[in-house]
Amino acid sequence: MHATALIAEDEPLLAANLQAELLRLWPELRIVASVGDGASALRQGLDLQPDVLFLDIRMPGMSGLEAAQALSEDWPGMGRPLPLLVFVTAYDEYALHAFERAALDYVLKPVQPERLAKTCERLQASLRARAQSPGADAGLAPMIDQLRTLFGVGQAGAAGAYGAQGQGGAVQAAPLRMIQASAGNTITMVPVGEVLYFEAADKYVRVITAEQEHLIRTSLRELLQQLDAQQFWQIHRGTVVRAEAVASASRDEAGKLTLSLRGHPARLAVSRLYADQFKGM
């Protein structure tokens, strides 16, 4: 069976061993990427949309469980199902019962070929079932919520991914104070303090103020590293809001949060990954 897979494992030797064993047990499987942290797993998962995702639970920054939950919330859809998830873990037998109850597969570190062979058989069976009954998958978010509660994996806060050091450990320069937005032959100087929110738009970022909207040619990820993490909060994979611009946060019956802004009609959805930033005092 031909399929694609992405491996997220922060230990290079383990990642290489897993990839070698997978290719031996499942020659038709194509490994489209191998990454070492949860944020990269999320980005590559959304970009490459593999059939299977092997996720280490404990990785630098965003954990494997957080990456899986964010993936389930930000998945573009368009008829392509979410990847089948396999967690790579060093947890003990007691904790592994949680994966079985959640109907998510797992392999233990170090990976044993016999156990991995069973996982490959299960994945192939699931992919065949998907091909016969498209759209039958259940949502992942409730199951991942249960696992995160059990394992005590916390949410990523506003400053968690982009703090004083910035992503990847690089020392962050002074926060950005002015944005130069070009349109034709005109460059508009936009004070960062006037921005209500930023929104990813393909290769650009929309810069929304109370009066205007601008486009700047950069990625939201690069822009985040230049912003003051205490003032600008990431609330979704593609949205960053200025904290002082938020008027209220309301939760619907399904538990989804939506933000209302001061002096602007936009209502912004909050991904579950960032919902912990909005707790009543």
N, C-alpha and C positions, 0 to 999 in steps of 0.2 A: 504494500500500500504506500503510495507516494504522499508525503506530508511534509510540512515545514515545522521547525522548532526553534525556540530561542532559549538560551541558557543564561541564568542570572546567578552567579556564584562568585563570592569575593576572594576565594582561595584559588589561585591560578592552577595549581596542580590538581585539585579536585575537579575543577571545571574541565581541564584537559582530559582527565581520566573518564569523567562522565561522557564527554563528547566521543571519546574513542570507543567506549563500551556501547553507546547508542548506535554508532555507525556499524559496529560489528553485529549487534543484535537486530538492527533494523536498517539494512543497507539502503533502502529507498528513502529513508528520512533525510531531509536536507536541513542542516543547521544554518540558519540565516544570520545569526549573531550570537556572540557570547560576551556578556557584560559583567561588571563587578560590583554594581550597586543598584539599589532599588529605583532611584530616579532614572537611571539609564534604562533599566528594564521597562519602566513605564513608557518612556519616550520611544524606545525601539519597538515595544509591543504595539503601540498605537500606530507607528509609522509602517511597520512591516506586516502586522496582523498575522502572526504565525498560527498554525493549527494547534500547537502545543507549547506551553511555557513551563520550563523547569525553574522553580524559584527557591533560592536559599531563604530561610526565614530570617536569620540574623545577618544583615548587611549594613555597611556604613550608611548613615543618614536614614533614608526611608527603608523600612523593613520590607521583607517579602510580602507579608500580610497587607501592609499599607499599600504597596505597589499593586497588589492584586485587587484591592478594593477600589483604588483610584482608577484602575484599568476598567473595572466593571461599570464605573460611573461615567467615564469619559469616552467609552467605546463609541466610535462613529456610527456603528450599525450598518446601514446600507445593505442589509441582507446577509452579511458575513457574521457568523456566530463568534462569540468570545472564544479565546483559546481554551483548550483543556488544560487544567492546572495540575502540576505535580510539585509538591513541596519537598525540598531537600533539607533534611533536618537531623540534628543530633539529639533530639528530645527522647525521653525515656518511654517505656511501653505505656505507662499510664496516660501520658499526654497524647500518644498516638491514637488512642481510642477516639479522641475528638475528631481527628481527620476521618476516621471510618464513619462516625455518626454524621459528619458533614458531607459524606460521599465525595471527598476529595482524596486523590491518591498521594502517596508519599514514598520517598526512599530514604533510608538511613545513611548517614555518613559513618565510615567510608562506604561508598556504594558497592553492594554485593551483586555480581552478575546475575545470580539466580533470581534475586528479588527484582532487579531491573527488568529481567526478561518477562516476569509476570506483569509489571507495569506497562511494558510495551504491548503485550497482548491485550490488556484492558484498554489502552489508548486506541489501538487499532479497532477493537470492537466498538468503542464509543464513536469513532469517526465513521465507521460503517453505518451505525444507527443514525447518526446525524444526516448522512447522505440519503437515507431512506425516509427520515421524518424531519425535514428542516423546520427550524423554529421551535423545537420541543424542549430546548434547554431551559432550566429554571434559573432565576437570578442568583448571582454569586454573593451579592452584598450581605444578605442575612447570615449565610454560612460563615463568611469571613469575619463578620462582627462577632460571632460566637467564639471563633478561634482567637481573635485578638483579646477578648475578655479573659479567656482561659489562660493565655500565655502572658498577659499583662503587657502587651505591646501598646505603647501610648500613641496618641495622635501627634502628627507633625504640626507644631505651632507656627505662627506667622514668622518668627525669627529662627525657627528650627533649621530650615534649609538654607536660609540666606541671612546669617548672622553677621557678627563683626568680621569674621574671616572670609565670608563669601563661600560659594560652592567650590568644592574641591580643595579647600584649605588655603586658597590664595588670600593674601592680605587685601582687604577691601579699601579702596581710596575713599576720600571724603564723599558723602552722599551727593548725588546729582541735584543741582538747584535750578537749572534752566535747560529746557529742551528746544533744540533748533529743528523746527518742522518746515521742510521745503515743499513748495507747490509751484511748479513752473519756474519762473525766475524770482520768486519771492520766498524769503526765509522768515518765518514767524517765530519770534522768541516767546516760548510758553513757560512761565514760572511753574515749577513743579508743585508749589503750594496751591496752585489754582486747579490742578488736575483732580477730577472726581474719581476716575478709574481708567485703567489701561485694559485693552482687550486684544488678544491675538487675532490676526486676520491674515492667514496664509503667511507670506514672507514679511508682512508688515505688522505694526502694532497701532491700533486705534487709540488716540489720546483724546479723552473726553473731558471737556470743561463745561461749566454752566452755560456758556454762550456758544461754544464752537466744538467742532471735531476735527482732528488733524490725523494724518498718517505719517508714521516714521518708519524708515526701512531698517529694521533690526528685529531680533527675536525677543520674545517676552523673557526668555531665560537670561539673555545677555542684559536686558534692561533691569531685571530684578537685582542683579549684582551691583547696580549703581544706585539703587534706591535705599532710603533709610528704612530698615526693616521694622522699626518701631512706628513709623508713620504709614507705611504701605503694606497691606496684608494681602497675601495670596489667598483667594477664596475658591479658586477653581483652577484646573490646569491652564485655562486660557484667560483668566481674569485676575487682576490685582486692583484693589480698591484703597483709596486713601481713608484711613480710619476715621478721621474727623468729618468726612463727608457722609458717613453712615448715620441715618436718622433712627432706624429701627431694624430689628431682625425678627421675622415671624416664621413660625414652624407650622406646616400643614399636618393633616391627619397621618400622612405617611412618614412624618419626621423630617421632611426636606425643609431646609432653611432658605428663606428669600430675604434679601436686603432691600430696604427703601432708602433713597438718598435725600439729602437736604437740597431743596430747590431744583430737583431734576426728576423727571417722570420714570427714569429707568428703574427696573427691578432686577436685581442680580441674584442668580442662583448660587448657593454655597455647596460645594462638594462635601460629602461626608468626611473626607480626609482632613478638611480644614474647619469642620463645624465646632471643634472644641474652643475656638477663639471667641465664640459667642455664648457665654454662660452668664446667667443672671447672678448678680452679687447679693 
